[in-house]
Amino acid sequence: MAGKLTFTMIKPTAFKNNNSGAILKIIYEAGFIIKAMKLTRLTPAQAGAFYEVHKERPFYASLVEFMSSGPIIAASLEKDNAVEDYRTLIGATNPENAAKGTIRNLYATNLQQNAVHGSDSDENAIVESDYFFSKVEQF
């Protein structure tokens, strides 16, 4: 059974380009409820730990550098079938392949600066939300 929780981050370039409000509006209009949210800036160590699953991949160092280059908005989102529905809403990782009207189609700069992060599984949604928010911060 699909879970009700997913996790997202509005990435540094989308934040810098003042797209956060528009992205959050799309999330709300798609029926997601924000369970926790914060504006923060990741250190390289924090970004590295969050993306540790990609440590052996060639893009890891540049991903860590990018994700620690400016503020991000982290949010835990709730909705039935949250992970799958959110991944549909944000579109393909590469914005060139993202469906028209998806968040990445509208706001991504390129493959790495693709506007938002989205959990890829119910299990990772919990791990990622817990990375940013204590249980007290998640409503």
Wavefront OBJ file of the C-alpha trace (Angstrom):
o trace
v 0.000 0.000 0.000
v 1.322 3.434 -0.910
v 2.234 5.787 1.894
v 0.896 9.218 2.686
v 4.248 10.987 3.157
v 6.800 12.384 0.746
v 9.653 14.827 1.065
v 10.751 17.703 -1.150
v 13.375 20.394 -1.288
v 13.135 23.526 -3.375
v 16.714 23.716 -4.613
v 19.050 26.737 -4.482
v 18.543 28.007 -8.033
v 14.741 27.798 -7.860
v 14.886 29.643 -4.532
v 17.290 32.282 -5.900
v 15.049 32.793 -8.946
v 12.073 33.538 -6.656
v 10.133 30.466 -7.770
v 9.439 29.102 -4.271
v 5.996 30.654 -3.942
v 4.864 29.428 -7.345
v 6.182 25.936 -6.602
v 4.443 25.819 -3.217
v 1.211 26.985 -4.875
v 1.394 24.083 -7.342
v 1.997 21.672 -4.446
v -1.053 23.002 -2.554
v -3.240 22.952 -5.646
v -2.303 19.299 -6.224
v -3.823 18.438 -2.843
v -0.687 18.050 -0.730
v -0.692 19.161 2.893
v 2.549 20.563 4.290
v 3.375 18.665 7.480
v 6.696 20.420 8.122
v 8.653 23.129 6.309
v 11.794 25.178 6.835
v 14.104 27.535 5.047
v 17.708 26.519 5.615
v 21.116 26.352 3.970
v 22.961 23.049 3.846
v 26.633 22.858 4.649
v 28.685 20.713 2.261
v 28.798 18.019 4.970
v 25.002 18.056 5.342
v 24.422 17.949 1.595
v 26.954 15.132 1.300
v 25.254 13.125 4.029
v 21.804 13.650 2.515
v 22.951 12.528 -0.949
v 25.323 9.827 0.344
v 23.466 7.214 -1.708
v 25.063 8.852 -4.777
v 28.591 9.032 -3.315
v 30.141 6.728 -5.938
v 28.488 8.486 -8.880
v 30.420 10.973 -11.010
v 27.998 13.829 -10.292
v 28.165 13.542 -6.486
v 30.762 16.283 -5.852
v 29.019 18.817 -8.081
v 25.638 17.900 -6.543
v 26.967 18.520 -3.032
v 28.520 21.813 -4.162
v 25.273 22.929 -5.784
v 23.012 21.897 -2.897
v 25.182 23.830 -0.428
v 25.465 26.909 -2.669
v 22.420 28.732 -1.318
v 19.207 28.454 0.682
v 16.738 25.620 0.168
v 13.221 25.011 1.415
v 12.704 21.545 2.878
v 9.179 20.214 3.324
v 7.381 17.040 4.338
v 4.179 16.607 2.367
v 1.117 14.467 3.004
v -1.382 13.020 0.557
v -2.639 9.566 -0.353
v -0.134 7.934 -2.727
v 2.239 10.820 -1.909
v 5.507 9.642 -3.470
v 4.059 8.598 -6.806
v 1.736 11.601 -7.079
v 4.537 14.034 -6.213
v 6.950 12.478 -8.679
v 4.293 12.892 -11.375
v 3.767 16.522 -10.321
v 7.474 17.383 -10.503
v 8.220 15.577 -13.775
v 11.334 13.853 -15.063
v 14.690 14.609 -13.431
v 15.952 16.033 -16.713
v 13.743 19.063 -17.401
v 14.155 18.500 -21.143
v 12.147 15.281 -20.649
v 9.688 16.665 -18.081
v 6.044 16.752 -19.110
v 4.558 20.147 -19.908
v 3.245 21.919 -16.816
v 5.289 19.911 -14.305
v 7.405 21.762 -11.755
v 10.664 20.805 -13.437
v 9.316 21.738 -16.862
v 8.330 25.157 -15.545
v 11.199 26.003 -13.175
v 14.258 23.816 -13.731
v 17.441 25.321 -15.114
v 19.129 22.066 -16.177
v 19.527 18.412 -15.160
v 21.278 19.185 -11.862
v 19.505 22.440 -11.102
v 16.135 20.786 -11.624
v 14.186 23.004 -9.181
v 13.088 20.362 -6.654
v 14.007 17.110 -4.995
v 11.350 14.448 -4.529
v 11.542 11.207 -2.559
v 11.762 8.090 -4.702
v 10.122 5.636 -2.268
v 7.914 5.527 0.812
v 10.912 4.401 2.871
v 13.136 7.229 1.661
v 10.371 9.773 2.265
v 10.497 8.907 5.977
v 14.313 8.894 6.109
v 14.553 12.214 4.255
v 11.856 13.910 6.346
v 13.526 12.691 9.532
v 16.863 14.074 8.294
v 15.454 17.614 8.316
v 12.714 17.530 10.951
v 12.385 16.200 14.475
v 9.154 14.387 15.343
v 8.051 17.526 17.228
v 8.407 19.592 14.015
v 6.302 17.198 11.924
v 2.564 17.695 12.333
l 1 2 3 4 5 6 7 8 9 10 11 12 13 14 15 16 17 18 19 20 21 22 23 24 25 26 27 28 29 30 31 32 33 34 35 36 37 38 39 40 41 42 43 44 45 46 47 48 49 50 51 52 53 54 55 56 57 58 59 60 61 62 63 64 65 66 67 68 69 70 71 72 73 74 75 76 77 78 79 80 81 82 83 84 85 86 87 88 89 90 91 92 93 94 95 96 97 98 99 100 101 102 103 104 105 106 107 108 109 110 111 112 113 114 115 116 117 118 119 120 121 122 123 124 125 126 127 128 129 130 131 132 133 134 135 136 137 138 139
